[in-house]
Amino acid sequence: MTKTNSFKIHIVLVAPKIPSNTGNIIRLCANTGAVLHLVKPLGFDLDDKKLRRAGIDYHEYAHMQVHDDWQHLKNSLSNDNCHTLLALTTKQSRPFYDVVADYVADKKQVMSQTGNLIDLALVFGSETNGLPDDIREDIGQNNWLRLPMLPTSRSLNLSNSVAICLYEVWRLMDFAMAYEVKNDG
């Protein structure tokens, strides 16, 4: 299987509230090469010890940007040639797995023909309120996706949702840039 480093996954957290969730996501992004974007207002200070404890010593390895608002984030993504935003929300029934599999397959084909970079932003709302209506509308209903869960369930933990989605996209991209673990036996 041919591996490529011609991808960039952006993880966007809009108004995250719980520092330990964000710390876990910082660690996750550091370990996968994803770029983490935090959109204010944040429910904690970036020096919060719970944030630091959850992220252990990965803060220095993570590519993280903090944005004052949604428009600043969009400008930053546009400057980075990332024009595809997918919102994870419980307000939709379109399955994350099917849509992302089709998107990555299409992009991999285009990339093999043109050499263009695959860029994708996965957008998540806060733990308590989800994504604000205006941001969901700005992203567009065709790009609202839902992780499967039982009908009686309300939601998943934010850091778990990010991990599920990020690893699925990375898997579909053939774990680009991952180092193989040496097995001594």
WORAFEN-V570355 format. One record per residue. N is the residue number from 1. RES is the residue in three letters. PSI is psi in degrees with one decimal (none if undefined). OMEGA is omega in degrees with one decimal (none if undefined). NEAR is the number of other ideal C-beta (glycine too) atoms within 8 Angstrom. Layout:
BEGIN
n->[N N]
res->[RES RES]
psi->[PSI PSI]
omega->[OMEGA OMEGA]
near->[NEAR NEAR]
END
This chain:
BEGIN
n->[1 2 3 4 5 6 7 8 9 10 11 12 13 14 15 16 17 18 19 20 21 22 23 24 25 26 27 28 29 30 31 32 33 34 35 36 37 38 39 40 41 42 43 44 45 46 47 48 49 50 51 52 53 54 55 56 57 58 59 60 61 62 63 64 65 66 67 68 69 70 71 72 73 74 75 76 77 78 79 80 81 82 83 84 85 86 87 88 89 90 91 92 93 94 95 96 97 98 99 100 101 102 103 104 105 106 107 108 109 110 111 112 113 114 115 116 117 118 119 120 121 122 123 124 125 126 127 128 129 130 131 132 133 134 135 136 137 138 139 140 141 142 143 144 145 146 147 148 149 150 151 152 153 154 155 156 157 158 159 160 161 162 163 164 165 166 167 168 169 170 171 172 173 174 175 176 177 178 179 180 181 182 183 184 185]
res->[MET THR LYS THR ASN SER PHE LYS ILE HIS ILE VAL LEU VAL ALA PRO LYS ILE PRO SER ASN THR GLY ASN ILE ILE ARG LEU CYS ALA ASN THR GLY ALA VAL LEU HIS LEU VAL LYS PRO LEU GLY PHE ASP LEU ASP ASP LYS LYS LEU ARG ARG ALA GLY ILE ASP TYR HIS GLU TYR ALA HIS MET GLN VAL HIS ASP ASP TRP GLN HIS LEU LYS ASN SER LEU SER ASN ASP ASN CYS HIS THR LEU LEU ALA LEU THR THR LYS GLN SER ARG PRO PHE TYR ASP VAL VAL ALA ASP TYR VAL ALA ASP LYS LYS GLN VAL MET SER GLN THR GLY ASN LEU ILE ASP LEU ALA LEU VAL PHE GLY SER GLU THR ASN GLY LEU PRO ASP ASP ILE ARG GLU ASP ILE GLY GLN ASN ASN TRP LEU ARG LEU PRO MET LEU PRO THR SER ARG SER LEU ASN LEU SER ASN SER VAL ALA ILE CYS LEU TYR GLU VAL TRP ARG LEU MET ASP PHE ALA MET ALA TYR GLU VAL LYS ASN ASP GLY]
psi->[126.6 132.0 146.9 151.6 19.7 52.1 158.7 124.6 129.1 132.1 123.1 123.1 116.7 115.3 52.5 146.7 -30.7 114.7 -36.3 -34.4 -47.6 -38.4 -42.9 -39.5 -35.3 -46.5 -42.9 -46.9 -38.3 -35.2 -12.3 -10.2 6.0 152.5 127.4 130.4 126.1 125.3 122.1 155.4 143.2 147.1 16.7 166.6 143.5 -12.5 7.3 132.8 -27.2 -37.1 -47.0 -42.4 -43.7 -34.6 -2.8 -120.9 26.3 -8.7 -38.2 -18.4 -14.5 143.8 103.4 137.8 141.5 131.6 141.3 -31.6 179.4 -42.6 -40.2 -40.2 -48.5 -40.5 -42.7 -44.7 -41.6 -42.4 -24.9 11.8 31.8 111.6 0.9 115.4 128.9 123.7 128.5 122.7 150.3 -2.6 18.8 155.3 -5.1 126.6 129.8 -48.1 -44.1 -46.6 -45.5 -39.0 -44.5 -43.6 -50.4 -40.2 -44.6 -45.3 -37.4 -37.3 -46.6 -42.4 -39.3 -27.3 -34.4 -19.2 5.0 148.4 142.1 120.2 136.9 135.3 125.9 122.0 128.5 142.9 -174.9 161.8 -30.8 -31.9 -7.7 -158.7 135.3 148.7 -42.4 -34.0 -42.4 -44.9 -39.4 -37.7 -35.3 134.3 -29.2 -19.0 19.7 128.8 158.2 138.0 138.7 141.3 169.8 146.6 -25.6 -4.4 142.8 -47.3 170.7 161.6 140.8 -50.3 -32.1 -42.3 -43.9 -43.9 -44.8 -50.1 -45.8 -45.6 -32.1 -44.6 -43.6 -39.9 -45.1 -25.2 20.6 32.7 47.6 137.1 2.3 142.9 138.7 138.8 130.1 126.1 109.1 4.2 none]
omega->[-179.9 178.0 -178.2 172.6 -177.7 177.7 171.2 176.3 176.7 173.3 -177.6 174.2 179.9 177.1 178.0 -174.7 -169.7 -174.2 -178.4 174.8 -179.3 176.3 176.4 -178.6 174.4 179.7 178.5 -179.6 178.0 -177.3 -178.0 -178.4 178.5 176.3 -179.6 176.8 174.5 179.9 179.6 7.5 176.6 -179.8 -176.6 175.0 -178.8 175.4 -179.4 -176.2 176.1 176.0 -179.6 -178.3 -178.7 179.9 -177.4 -178.1 -176.0 -177.8 -177.7 -179.0 -177.1 172.6 -173.9 176.1 176.7 -176.6 -179.2 -179.0 -176.8 -178.2 176.7 176.6 -178.4 177.0 179.8 178.9 179.3 177.6 179.4 -179.6 174.6 -175.7 179.1 177.3 176.7 -177.7 174.0 -174.7 173.9 -178.5 -176.1 178.4 178.9 -175.5 179.1 -171.8 -178.4 -176.7 -178.3 178.4 178.5 -179.3 -177.1 178.6 178.1 -177.9 178.9 178.7 178.7 -179.0 -179.5 -179.6 -172.6 -175.4 -179.6 -179.5 171.4 176.2 -176.4 175.2 174.6 -171.3 -178.2 176.9 -178.1 -179.3 -174.7 -173.4 -175.4 179.2 175.1 -178.2 -176.8 178.2 176.0 179.8 179.6 178.3 178.7 -173.6 177.7 -179.6 173.5 -177.6 -178.6 170.9 180.0 173.6 -179.8 -177.9 -178.9 -179.0 179.6 -175.4 174.2 173.9 -176.4 -176.8 175.2 179.1 178.7 -179.2 179.3 -175.8 -177.8 -179.3 177.2 177.9 -179.6 176.9 179.8 177.3 177.1 -179.9 -179.9 177.3 178.9 176.8 176.3 179.2 178.8 179.6 -178.9 172.6 none]
near->[3 4 9 9 6 9 11 11 15 15 16 12 15 13 13 14 9 10 11 11 13 17 14 12 14 16 13 14 16 11 6 10 6 13 12 14 16 12 12 9 4 12 9 12 6 7 6 9 6 10 16 10 9 14 15 6 5 11 10 5 5 12 8 11 9 9 12 5 8 11 6 10 12 9 8 11 13 9 6 10 7 12 7 9 11 15 14 13 12 7 7 10 4 9 9 14 8 8 11 14 9 8 11 13 9 8 10 10 8 9 13 6 6 6 5 7 8 12 12 15 14 14 13 13 12 12 8 4 6 9 11 10 6 7 13 13 8 8 11 7 7 4 10 13 14 13 10 6 6 4 3 3 7 3 8 9 8 14 12 8 13 14 10 10 13 15 9 11 13 13 8 10 13 9 8 11 6 7 3 4 4 4 4 3 2]
END
